[in-house]
């Protein structure tokens, strides 16, 4: 009976060793995937900062004015501005003419 227990303990020990090996392998794989995702996140964040800086540069007032002058545009003078004021008619937008 002692030999049967010995083999049972050996099989149990082998199973425990296999499970531990599998878990270690899985942990290493997950750690590598996490590192890859962190590197990818850092790359996306750097790209986002680059794009935000480019947007800031492209939307600067000085650049817009320079581009407008290059295209032959000029600032509107007060006498060039036409204001249209709409007043409600009070009867649902229809007139009684």
Secondary structure, DSSP 8 states (H G I E B T S, - for coil): -HHHHHHHHHHHHHHHHHHHHHHHHHHHHHHHHHHHHHHHHHHHHHHHHHHHHHHHHHT-HHHHHHHHHHTT-----GGG---------SSTT----
